[in-house]
Amino acid sequence: MRVIDVIEQLEGATEGFRELDMEVAKVLGWRRSSRAVTDSSTNATKIETIWINPLSEQAGRVPRYTTNVQSAYELAMQLLPSSVCAVKWDGTQGWAWMDSSETPIFAATPALALCAATLRACGSLPS
């Protein structure tokens, strides 16, 4: 999925959800892998999907970017560490600004808006 497609999903979603977190993670370079896991009590083997964090190259849990404002803020600081961001909730929708932008990004929640504003501000991410 292209970055603009992820941004449009963020702006159009009625709420954050796990699959959208994973799309944001893919933009950041997270990748999905699988491994065989054996249950010690039954000796049964199953295939487990894991996510590899591009910063550590270790298996990790994809943050809840779209439902947690702190995780959305950490996304902004990871991608744009010297930027200033702001979010607002007006009771019906989230607003987010990056740096001195006069035009806010709107989405259903502040976390969604901040994720979308961050990805729009990056502009140069690979698609």
C-alpha positions as CSV (number, residue, x, y, z in Angstrom):
1,M,0.0,0.0,0.0
2,R,1.3,3.4,-0.9
3,V,1.9,6.0,1.8
4,I,-0.9,8.3,0.4
5,D,-3.3,5.3,0.7
6,V,-2.4,4.9,4.4
7,I,-2.9,8.6,5.0
8,E,-6.3,8.5,3.3
9,Q,-7.3,5.5,5.4
10,L,-6.2,7.4,8.5
11,E,-8.2,10.5,7.6
12,G,-11.3,8.5,6.6
13,A,-11.4,5.9,9.4
14,T,-14.2,6.3,11.9
15,E,-11.9,4.9,14.6
16,G,-8.5,3.5,15.0
17,F,-8.0,-0.3,14.6
18,R,-5.2,-2.8,14.7
19,E,-5.0,-3.5,10.9
20,L,-4.5,0.2,10.3
21,D,-1.7,0.3,13.0
22,M,0.0,-2.4,10.9
23,E,-0.3,-0.4,7.7
24,V,1.4,2.6,9.5
25,A,4.1,0.2,10.8
26,K,4.8,-1.1,7.2
27,V,5.3,2.6,6.2
28,L,8.0,2.8,8.9
29,G,9.7,-0.4,7.7
30,W,8.2,-2.9,10.1
31,R,8.0,-6.3,8.3
32,R,6.0,-9.4,9.0
33,S,7.7,-12.8,9.4
34,S,6.7,-16.1,10.7
35,R,8.2,-18.8,12.9
36,A,7.4,-22.3,14.0
37,V,6.4,-22.5,17.7
38,T,6.1,-25.9,19.5
39,D,3.6,-26.2,22.4
40,S,5.6,-27.9,25.1
41,S,2.5,-29.6,26.7
42,T,1.1,-31.0,23.4
43,N,4.2,-31.1,21.3
44,A,2.1,-29.6,18.5
45,T,3.8,-27.1,16.2
46,K,2.1,-24.0,14.8
47,I,3.2,-21.2,12.6
48,E,3.2,-17.8,14.4
49,T,3.2,-14.4,12.7
50,I,5.7,-11.9,14.2
51,W,6.6,-8.3,13.4
52,I,10.2,-7.2,13.1
53,N,11.0,-3.7,14.3
54,P,13.3,-2.0,11.8
55,L,15.1,0.0,14.6
56,S,16.2,-3.1,16.5
57,E,15.8,-5.9,13.9
58,Q,14.1,-7.8,16.8
59,A,10.6,-9.2,17.0
60,G,8.3,-6.7,18.6
61,R,4.7,-5.5,19.1
62,V,3.4,-2.9,16.7
63,P,2.4,0.1,18.7
64,R,-1.2,1.2,18.8
65,Y,-0.6,4.3,16.7
66,T,-4.3,4.8,15.7
67,T,-5.9,4.4,19.1
68,N,-3.3,5.8,21.5
69,V,-2.3,9.4,21.4
70,Q,1.0,8.7,23.1
71,S,1.9,6.1,20.5
72,A,0.9,8.6,17.7
73,Y,3.1,11.2,19.4
74,E,6.1,8.7,19.5
75,L,5.5,8.1,15.8
76,A,5.8,11.8,15.1
77,M,9.0,12.1,17.2
78,Q,10.5,9.1,15.5
79,L,9.9,10.4,12.0
80,L,10.3,14.2,12.7
81,P,12.3,14.5,15.9
82,S,12.8,18.2,15.8
83,S,9.2,19.0,14.9
84,V,6.5,20.5,17.1
85,C,3.1,18.9,16.9
86,A,-0.3,19.7,18.5
87,V,-3.6,17.8,18.7
88,K,-7.1,18.9,19.6
89,W,-10.4,17.2,20.3
90,D,-13.4,19.3,19.7
91,G,-16.0,16.7,20.9
92,T,-16.6,15.4,17.3
93,Q,-13.3,15.1,15.6
94,G,-9.5,15.2,16.1
95,W,-7.3,17.9,14.7
96,A,-3.5,17.8,14.4
97,W,-0.9,20.3,13.3
98,M,2.8,19.7,12.5
99,D,5.3,22.6,13.1
100,S,3.8,26.0,12.2
101,S,1.3,24.7,9.6
102,E,-1.8,26.8,9.7
103,T,-3.9,24.1,8.2
104,P,-4.9,21.3,10.5
105,I,-5.4,17.7,9.5
106,F,-8.8,16.3,10.5
107,A,-9.7,12.8,11.4
108,A,-12.2,11.0,13.6
109,T,-9.8,11.0,16.6
110,P,-6.7,12.9,17.7
111,A,-4.5,9.8,17.3
112,L,-5.7,9.3,13.7
113,A,-5.2,13.0,12.9
114,L,-1.7,13.0,14.4
115,C,-0.7,9.9,12.5
116,A,-2.0,11.4,9.2
117,A,-0.4,14.8,9.9
118,T,2.9,13.1,10.6
119,L,2.9,11.1,7.4
120,R,1.8,14.1,5.4
121,A,4.6,16.2,6.9
122,C,7.2,13.5,6.1
123,G,6.2,13.6,2.4
124,S,9.5,11.9,1.4
125,L,8.7,8.4,2.9
126,P,8.9,5.6,0.4
127,S,5.6,4.5,-1.1
